Structures are given as structure tokens and as C-alpha cells.
Amino acid sequence: MTSSQKRNHDNFFRTIFADPKNTANLISLAAKNNPNLKELLSLINLETLQEISGAATREGASGSGDLTFKVEIKNSTKNKRRNHSLAENEIDSISKSNRPDQLLVGLILEHKSYRDSKIRNQLLKYYFEVMHQKAGNIPAVAIIVYNGRDKWNPLKIKPHPGYPDFFQKVGLPFRVEFIDLGREPVDFSNLDPLLALAIAAMRMVFDAYGAEKYFKTALRRLLKSKQNFRSIVEEILVYLRGMLPEEEKEMIMDSLEVIQNKGYVSIADADYNRGFSEGKAEGFLDGKAEGFSEGEEKGFSTGFSEGKTEGFSEGEYIKVRKMAKAMLVKEYPISDIAIISGLSEDEILKL
């Protein structure tokens, strides 16, 4: 796997799980088969989960770790009031105004798409730079989220290879848990549809044919939901186009058959949306949204055509022709090019 592909994986992971709701759903999902995470959930209030601003790495930005959060301990206000026996000289370093009303703990989410022997050193760095220095030395739990092709469980690797067992007990200053997202049992019928689609996409990268049915199931459920899904589905399709081998990309185009008359964005469609001006894209997407709202072929066709008509201008028509010509070079079906571009098949054949 190239360094560019690793970045694509990580950027996609951050895009999805920077939303505390998705992170909370992921931990809740994994807790069904992980007693340690189940115990963690019994102690914290997931509704208070909040990303630590400026601490996590973003594309084009600096920071430490993939994602870092803070979350409140349940019923901790009452417990803190009982703990006033702490000597003043032990808390002088933290001003009263900076002390939270609730006890907080930190969560570090580190994504991996490959086996990494340096994971312990990375987590140590993230812990000291974020939880120790920026978050006031709060206790933390690091969760390694893995979706690679090979089997891997970093928790089973001895922390100090070659040393006697006595020294293996010298561990990290925080808890570490592991989620194998590629192999985690998932009931896609009950999972939040947006999260289900994201997990299915991350599985498809390493097992396209095995995960295809989950992707289609999640896509069906998402379209039936009332969520605002347009931007995230674009993100998912562009991610898959960048990660899947050429011979498997057609599978994503074929997945459109789960929607009547291909009434949903394809990978090329998502690229198309991103490649045009904001005014054109707005008209195009609004038209599509109008069609989706009724979930009917007639509604989609009307919304699609109206959005295209409103969004096009003379300059944009030239861009549409260029886009259609590029799709011809890539051997997309004429019918798909016509649907996506709004050009007639005769116009396309003359390009």
C-alpha cells in the first residue's frame, strides 16, 4: 500500500468519525463483543462526547493522533463533591476556574489500514501531547481501529519483545482497546444507516465482492432514511474510486441498480459534482434532492432535469462537454454519460 493510499484511508476515517455521533455508534457497536468497551460505556456518558479542538490530525493541518475526544464520567459531579479531602497543594497547578464540573476522560482513536509495529510509540506520543499536556492530564483510553487485509491484533503482541515476562507488565499509562472493523460482526439492518454505509465502504477496499452486499443493503437503508446524506455519499464514492482496483470500480457503478433507474449518484457523478462551479453543483444537487424526496422515478427525473436546467450556463455547457468527452475516453457507458451530463446520446457520440 502506497503512502498516498494510507492517507486516503486516514482522511476518510477522520471525515466520518470526527462526528461524535458516529464515534459513539462505533464504540457501542464494538462493545457488543468487547467486555472492556462494554465496561467503558457503563462509566461514561456518550452524549457528552466532544472532539478536542485542534488536537487531531487533519488533511492540510497539523496536530497529533487521528482523532481525540473528551467525555464525561457518569454522575461525576456528586463524586467530586465528596472528594474535597484532597490537599490544596496537590491541586495548586490547576486553577479552580479551569477545573471542570464533571470528571473527564480522554479517547484516542487511531486508525490503521496495515499492520504497524510502531503503534505503541505513536499512541504514547499522542497521549502525552494531547491528554497529558493539552487536556490537563486526564486518564485516557486509546482505541485502535483497523480495517486492513491481513489479520492483526496489536494487543496480543508483547510490549517488550525479548524481555522476561516480569517486564511485560511495564505497560502504557493508559488503556488500549482494539476494533477490527473489517471483521467486526455487524448487523447492518440495525446499525445507523450512514455509519453502516461507511463501514461497508471501508470493508470493500479489501474485500470488494465479500462486502458488496453490505454496501447495497446500507445504501438502500440510507435512501429510506430522512438523513441529509448527499455530501457523505459523495465522500464515500470518491474514496472508493481512489482505493478500489480498476477491475472492481465498475462494481460501484453497478450498485446503482439497487435504486430504481439508477436514481443515485455514481462515482463519476460524485467527481462531476466536485469538478464544477458551486452554482452549477448547487443546481444539480438540488434537482437530485427534489427527486429523492419522493423516492419515485418520476420525482427523481423531474428534479434531476430541473436542477440541470437551472445550473447550466454557456460556460458550464462547455465544461459538461469536456467532462463527457473524458468519460468517453474512460469507456463509461453512453447511457450513463447521458444521465450524468444531461447531454443527448447523439451529442455525446459527436464529441
C-alpha positions in Angstrom: 0.0 0.0 0.0 1.4 3.4 -1.0 1.7 6.3 1.4 -0.9 8.1 -0.7 -3.4 5.3 -0.2 -2.7 5.3 3.6 -3.5 9.0 3.7 -6.7 8.4 1.8 -7.8 5.8 4.3 -6.9 8.1 7.3 -8.6 11.1 5.8 -11.8 9.2 5.1 -11.7 7.8 8.6 -11.4 11.3 10.1 -14.1 12.6 7.9 -16.6 10.0 9.1 -15.6 9.7 12.8 -14.9 13.3 13.6 -18.7 13.4 14.1 -19.1 12.4 17.8 -22.3 10.6 16.9 -20.5 8.2 14.5 -17.7 7.6 17.0 -20.3 6.9 19.7 -22.1 4.5 17.4 -18.9 2.7 16.5 -17.9 2.2 20.2 -21.4 1.0 21.0 -21.2 -1.5 18.1 -17.8 -2.9 19.2 -18.9 -3.1 22.8 -21.3 -5.8 22.0 -18.4 -8.2 21.6 -15.8 -6.4 23.7 -16.4 -6.6 27.5 -13.8 -3.9 28.2 -15.6 -1.4 25.9 -18.9 -2.5 27.4 -17.5 -1.6 30.9 -16.2 1.7 29.5 -19.7 2.6 28.2 -21.1 1.8 31.7 -18.8 4.5 33.1 -19.1 7.4 30.6 -21.8 9.5 29.1 -21.5 9.1 25.3 -23.9 12.0 24.8 -21.2 14.3 26.1 -18.5 13.1 23.7 -16.7 16.1 22.2 -13.7 16.3 19.9 -10.6 18.0 21.4 -10.3 21.1 19.2 -7.0 21.4 17.3 -5.5 18.2 18.7 -6.3 15.7 16.0 -4.6 15.5 12.6 -6.5 16.8 9.6 -5.7 16.9 5.9 -3.6 20.1 5.5 -3.4 20.7 9.2 -1.0 19.8 12.0 -1.7 18.0 15.2 -1.4 14.7 17.0 -3.3 11.5 16.5 -6.1 10.6 14.2 -9.0 11.7 16.4 -9.1 12.7 20.1 -12.1 13.3 22.3 -13.1 14.0 25.8 -16.1 12.6 27.5 -17.8 13.0 30.9 -17.8 10.3 33.6 -21.4 9.4 34.7 -22.6 11.0 37.9 -19.1 12.5 38.5 -20.3 15.9 39.9 -21.6 14.2 43.1 -18.5 12.1 43.4 -16.3 15.2 43.1 -18.1 17.0 45.9 -17.3 14.1 48.2 -13.6 14.3 47.3 -12.7 17.6 49.0 -10.2 15.9 51.2 -7.6 16.4 48.6 -4.8 18.6 49.9 -4.7 22.1 48.4 -1.0 21.7 47.5 -2.0 18.8 45.2 -4.3 20.9 43.1 -2.5 24.2 43.0 -1.3 23.5 39.5 -4.9 23.6 38.3 -6.9 26.8 39.0 -10.4 26.5 40.3 -11.7 28.3 37.3 -10.2 25.7 34.9 -11.5 22.7 36.8 -14.5 21.2 35.1 -17.7 20.5 37.0 -17.6 16.9 35.6 -14.7 14.4 35.7 -13.4 13.9 32.1 -11.6 11.1 30.4 -10.0 11.1 27.0 -10.5 8.9 24.0 -7.8 8.5 21.3 -9.0 6.9 18.0 -6.0 5.7 15.9 -6.9 4.3 12.5 -4.8 1.7 10.8 -5.2 0.0 7.4 -2.0 -2.0 7.7 0.0 -3.8 10.5 2.2 -1.3 12.3 4.9 -2.3 14.7 5.4 1.3 15.9 1.8 1.7 17.1 2.8 1.8 20.8 5.2 4.7 20.2 2.5 6.6 18.2 0.0 6.2 21.0 2.5 7.3 23.6 3.2 10.4 21.6 -0.5 11.2 21.2 -1.2 10.6 24.9 1.5 13.0 26.1 0.9 15.6 23.5 -2.9 15.7 23.8 -4.2 14.1 27.0 -1.3 14.9 29.3 -0.4 18.4 28.0 -3.5 19.8 26.3 -6.3 18.1 28.2 -4.9 18.5 31.8 -3.5 15.0 32.3 -6.9 13.2 32.3 -6.9 9.4 32.2 -7.4 8.1 28.6 -8.4 5.1 26.6 -6.8 4.6 23.2 -8.9 2.6 20.6 -7.0 1.2 17.6 -9.5 0.9 14.7 -8.2 -1.4 12.0 -9.6 -2.3 8.6 -6.6 -4.0 6.8 -6.5 -7.1 4.6 -4.2 -9.1 7.0 -5.2 -10.5 10.4 -3.7 -8.3 13.1 -4.2 -7.8 16.8 -1.6 -5.4 18.4 -2.9 -6.2 21.9 -1.5 -9.8 21.6 2.0 -8.6 20.8 4.3 -8.4 23.8 5.1 -4.8 24.5 8.8 -5.5 25.1 9.9 -8.4 22.8 12.8 -10.5 24.1 12.4 -9.3 27.7 11.4 -11.7 30.6 7.7 -11.9 31.4 8.3 -9.7 34.5 9.0 -6.7 32.3 5.9 -7.3 30.1 3.9 -5.8 32.9 5.5 -2.5 32.4 2.8 -1.1 30.2 1.4 2.2 28.8 0.0 4.9 31.1 -3.5 4.4 29.5 -5.9 1.7 28.5 -5.7 0.3 24.9 -8.5 -1.4 23.1 -8.7 -2.8 19.5 -11.5 -2.9 16.9 -11.0 -4.9 13.8 -13.5 -3.0 11.6 -13.0 -5.3 8.7 -14.0 -8.4 10.7 -16.2 -6.9 13.4 -19.7 -8.6 13.4 -22.1 -6.0 12.2 -25.9 -6.2 11.9 -26.3 -3.8 9.1 -30.1 -3.9 9.4 -30.0 -2.3 12.8 -26.9 0.0 12.6 -27.3 3.7 11.8 -27.6 3.7 8.0 -24.9 6.3 7.4 -22.4 4.6 9.6 -23.3 1.2 8.1 -22.5 2.6 4.6 -19.2 4.0 5.8 -18.2 0.7 7.4 -19.3 -1.2 4.3 -17.1 1.1 2.1 -14.1 0.5 4.3 -14.6 -3.2 4.0 -15.0 -3.1 0.2 -11.5 -1.7 -0.2 -10.0 -5.0 1.0 -12.9 -7.4 0.1 -14.9 -5.8 -2.6 -17.0 -8.9 -3.5 -17.5 -10.0 0.1 -18.6 -6.6 1.2 -20.7 -5.6 -1.8 -24.0 -7.0 -0.3 -23.4 -4.9 2.8 -22.8 -1.8 0.8 -26.0 -2.3 -1.2 -28.0 -3.0 2.0 -26.7 0.1 3.7 -27.3 2.2 0.6 -31.0 1.0 0.5 -31.5 1.9 4.1 -29.8 5.3 3.8 -32.1 6.2 1.0 -35.1 5.3 3.0 -33.9 7.4 6.0 -34.5 11.1 6.5 -30.8 11.9 7.0 -29.0 14.5 4.9 -26.8 12.0 3.2 -25.8 13.7 -0.1 -22.3 15.0 0.9 -21.3 11.9 2.8 -22.3 9.6 0.0 -20.2 11.6 -2.4 -17.3 11.3 0.1 -17.7 7.6 0.2 -17.9 7.1 -3.6 -14.9 9.3 -4.2 -13.0 7.3 -1.5 -13.9 4.0 -3.2 -12.8 5.3 -6.6 -9.4 6.2 -5.2 -8.9 2.9 -3.4 -10.5 0.1 -5.5 -8.6 -1.6 -8.3 -9.7 -0.7 -11.8 -11.4 -4.0 -12.4 -13.6 -3.5 -9.3 -14.6 0.1 -9.8 -17.4 -1.0 -12.2 -18.9 -2.8 -9.2 -19.8 0.6 -7.7 -21.3 1.8 -10.9 -23.3 -1.4 -11.0 -24.5 -0.9 -7.4 -26.8 1.8 -8.9 -29.2 -1.0 -9.9 -30.4 -1.2 -6.3 -32.0 2.2 -6.9 -34.8 2.3 -9.5 -33.5 3.5 -12.8 -30.1 4.4 -11.4 -31.6 7.2 -9.3 -28.5 7.9 -7.3 -25.0 9.3 -7.7 -22.3 7.2 -9.2 -18.6 7.6 -8.7 -18.3 9.6 -11.9 -21.3 11.6 -10.8 -19.6 12.5 -7.5 -16.4 13.5 -9.3 -18.6 15.6 -11.6 -20.2 17.4 -8.7 -16.8 18.3 -7.3 -15.3 19.4 -10.6 -17.8 22.2 -11.4 -18.6 25.6 -10.0 -20.6 26.0 -6.9 -23.6 27.4 -8.7 -23.7 24.5 -11.1 -23.3 21.9 -8.4 -26.0 23.6 -6.3 -28.5 23.4 -9.1 -27.5 19.9 -9.9 -27.7 18.6 -6.3 -30.9 20.5 -5.5 -32.6 18.9 -8.5 -31.5 15.5 -7.4 -32.6 16.1 -3.9 -36.1 17.0 -5.1 -36.3 13.7 -6.9 -35.0 11.7 -4.0 -37.5 13.2 -1.5 -40.4 11.3 -3.0 -38.4 8.2 -3.7 -40.1 7.8 -7.1 -38.8 7.6 -10.6 -41.0 10.4 -11.7 -39.9 12.7 -8.9 -36.3 12.0 -9.5 -36.5 12.6 -13.2 -38.2 15.9 -12.7 -35.9 17.1 -10.0 -32.8 16.0 -11.9 -33.8 17.8 -15.1 -34.8 20.9 -13.3 -31.6 21.0 -11.4 -29.6 20.6 -14.5 -31.5 23.3 -16.4 -31.1 25.8 -13.6 -27.5 25.0 -13.0 -26.3 25.2 -16.6 -24.9 28.3 -18.3 -23.0 28.7 -21.5 -19.6 28.3 -19.8 -20.9 25.3 -17.9 -22.1 23.7 -21.1 -18.5 23.7 -22.4 -17.4 22.1 -19.1 -20.1 19.4 -19.4 -18.9 18.5 -22.9 -15.3 18.3 -21.7 -16.4 16.1 -18.8 -18.5 13.8 -21.1 -15.5 13.5 -23.5 -13.3 12.5 -20.6 -15.8 9.9 -19.6 -15.9 8.6 -23.2 -12.1 8.1 -23.0 -12.5 6.1 -19.8 -15.1 4.0 -21.6 -18.1 4.8 -19.4 -21.4 3.6 -21.0 -23.0 6.2 -23.3 -26.3 5.9 -21.3 -24.6 6.7 -18.0 -22.8 9.6 -19.6 -26.1 11.0 -20.9 -27.8 10.6 -17.4 -24.9 12.3 -15.6 -24.1 15.1 -18.1 -27.6 15.9 -19.4 -26.4 15.7 -23.0 -28.2 13.6 -25.5 -26.6 10.4 -26.7 -26.3 11.9 -30.2 -24.4 14.9 -28.8 -22.1 12.6 -26.9 -21.3 10.4 -30.0 -20.3 13.6 -31.9 -17.7 14.6 -29.3 
